[in-house]
Amino acid sequence: MASKLGRSIIKAQRPIRPKGQVKCEVHKQNEVVLLCQDCKMLICTKCSITLHKHHIDSFLEISDIKTRHNQILQDFVNETENVNIPKLNQEIISSRTKKSSCKPRYDKLRKNIIDNTKKCKLELDKITEDYIALCDKMEVAAMDLIQTHITDLESRLKTLRDLSSEYKQTLQTGTSVLVYDSVSEIREMDPDIPPTPNIDMAQFTLGVDRLSHLKQAIGNLKLTTDHLQAGSATSGHSDQRPVVRPKQSTEAGQASTGEVRYKLRDRPTVMSQFSYRDGITSICPTSDGRAWLCYWNTNTVKLVNNQGQVIQTIQHSSDIIDISLDPTTGRLWFCCRGDKTICEVSTSHKPVTRFTTEDYPVRLCVTREGRVVVGTWDYRQRYKVGVYTVDGQVLHTAIVERGVESISQCGVTGNIAVVVGYKRIIVYNSTLQLLVHYQGEGIQAQGEGIQVGGSVTPDKFDPRTVVYDSKGNIVIADQTRNTIELISGAGKYIKILHTNKGVQGPVGIQKGDVLWSYLELDTGGRGLKLLKYYSD
């Protein structure tokens, strides 16, 4: 009889009569003598005229089928002993051999990773040495150049002093001929002082997207994880990829790069404020102290100054959902959900369609590398973030579980922050590799501007907009708690910058870290405040 464990290979069935029992399960005094083929049951003679009387045409005597069934049993025994058992034994031996080779194989993988990392470090050290040597040479060349310039200036100075003294004497006692010759000499002189030579002959640009480039240098570790994910249901392990968090600063006054220090004001200084009647869903401040304002599902974008006066209006044939400024050219871009277009406003202030997207675009951000990051959704309620070239070629994509509400790129690291479903902030690198998940960790609950204790739980965290500032920190506008928060680029909470009495709308960052915030003014109406939260 098969063991309980081994019965996993036997199809489940509901037993009617115990195996080998010769008595009828219904009429226990009778022995089974017939097979009812319709019911696939052994029955007695009484069953044949009662319960199974309508199946009489399917009856067979047990004695008549014994020989045929004996052959089936013999065939099973032969195949099991000669084929299946040897195959199982061989598979067990093969699996044990594989198991024994597992540790050496992964030891080799680890060694290869470590060896290649050491080589990368050596090469980085060599590049560093070469760069330092070049800096040393350029420093000597620059010093020589400036010293030659100083020597020339000192020679000119001595000549001028000598000539000045000589010409004074000429004015007092010189002949007409000497005066004439002196003037001729003056006219032939070069009166211009030579400019200071440029000694900034070398420049070092910090690498962008260092993490992905370093991974490429070390090598690619490919994982075949299907069988691991299939087993996760029983093992209790999540099949999600682990979240890799960059090293966080230990000081609140240090940006996510760990290099730039700053000091926050106790409370933001209001640089300007003004009422604004129209709704606003996107704010893009310009470098000259103005800002483009957009209200989704209208076909108009307006440029206002820092007093709220409308400087320019751009209209389009389709409703505009979101806007972004190219950080390099300063040109305005926008997306239209209805016709799935991504447009740029040309120098003649006319919108030009640059490309279309397969799905409906709802948010966009133009990056410093000249890429366009677009948040999209389709009719099946599937949501994505994509990085496109300016002519619409898809470079990278990432799936998100809910709609994209805001996108911003860091000018320090090149990372991209995305608000997903008004509930979480996800930070990617420039190729959409996930770096940080943030859901309000570290924010303390507040009431009427006073801390009341207790951390903000993810269900109370409701970000509407994210923007990076010049320090690499992330400014968050929370539309439920009506606050403006500041966190580091690594997802570490820093401070609540502002608590509003009423509605908190979108925010935007102007050059010099002036924050444009659409909110409820002290008068009760809606408008914009321009806030400065860093000390100069």
Stockholm file with secondary structure:
# STOCKHOLM 1.0

chainA/1-536         MASKLGRSIIKAQRPIRPKGQVKCEVHKQNEVVLLCQDCKMLICTKCSITLHKHHIDSFLEISDIKTRHNQILQDFVNETENVNIPKLNQEIISSRTKKSSCKPRYDKLRKNIIDNTKKCKLELDKITEDYIALCDKMEVAAMDLIQTHITDLESRLKTLRDLSSEYKQTLQTGTSVLVYDSVSEIREMDPDIPPTPNIDMAQFTLGVDRLSHLKQAIGNLKLTTDHLQAGSATSGHSDQRPVVRPKQSTEAGQASTGEVRYKLRDRPTVMSQFSYRDGITSICPTSDGRAWLCYWNTNTVKLVNNQGQVIQTIQHSSDIIDISLDPTTGRLWFCCRGDKTICEVSTSHKPVTRFTTEDYPVRLCVTREGRVVVGTWDYRQRYKVGVYTVDGQVLHTAIVERGVESISQCGVTGNIAVVVGYKRIIVYNSTLQLLVHYQGEGIQAQGEGIQVGGSVTPDKFDPRTVVYDSKGNIVIADQTRNTIELISGAGKYIKILHTNKGVQGPVGIQKGDVLWSYLELDTGGRGLKLLKYYSD
#=GR chainA/1-536 SS CCCTTGGGGSCCCCCSSCTTCCBCSSSTTSBCCEEETTTTEEECHHHHHTTTGGGGGGEEEHHHHHHHHHHHHHHHHHHIIIIIHHHHHHHHHHHHHHHHHHHHHHHHHHHHHHHHHHHHHHHHHHHHHHHHHHHHHHHHHHHHHHHHHHHHHHHHHHHHHHHHHHHHHHHHHCCHHHHHHHHHHHHHSCCSCCCCCCCCCCCCCCCSSHHHHHHHHHCCCCCCCHHHHHTHHHHTCCCSCCCCCCCCCSSTTBCTTSSCBCCEEEEEEEEEEEECCSCCSEEEECTTSCEEEECTTEEEEEEECTTCCEEEEEEEEEEECEEEECTTTCCEEEEETTTTEEEEECTTSCEEEEEECSSEEEEEEECTTSCEEEEEECTTCCEEEEEECTTCCEEEEEEESSCEEEEEECTTTCCEEEEETTTEEEEECTTCCEEEEESSTTCEEEETTEEEEEECCGGGCCEEEEEECTTSCEEEEETTTTEEEEECTTSCEEEEEEECSSCEEEEEEETTTEEEEEEECTTSSEEEEEEEEECC
#=GC SS_cons         CCCTTGGGGSCCCCCSSCTTCCBCSSSTTSBCCEEETTTTEEECHHHHHTTTGGGGGGEEEHHHHHHHHHHHHHHHHHHIIIIIHHHHHHHHHHHHHHHHHHHHHHHHHHHHHHHHHHHHHHHHHHHHHHHHHHHHHHHHHHHHHHHHHHHHHHHHHHHHHHHHHHHHHHHHHCCHHHHHHHHHHHHHSCCSCCCCCCCCCCCCCCCSSHHHHHHHHHCCCCCCCHHHHHTHHHHTCCCSCCCCCCCCCSSTTBCTTSSCBCCEEEEEEEEEEEECCSCCSEEEECTTSCEEEECTTEEEEEEECTTCCEEEEEEEEEEECEEEECTTTCCEEEEETTTTEEEEECTTSCEEEEEECSSEEEEEEECTTSCEEEEEECTTCCEEEEEECTTCCEEEEEEESSCEEEEEECTTTCCEEEEETTTEEEEECTTCCEEEEESSTTCEEEETTEEEEEECCGGGCCEEEEEECTTSCEEEEETTTTEEEEECTTSCEEEEEEECSSCEEEEEEETTTEEEEEEECTTSSEEEEEEEEECC
//
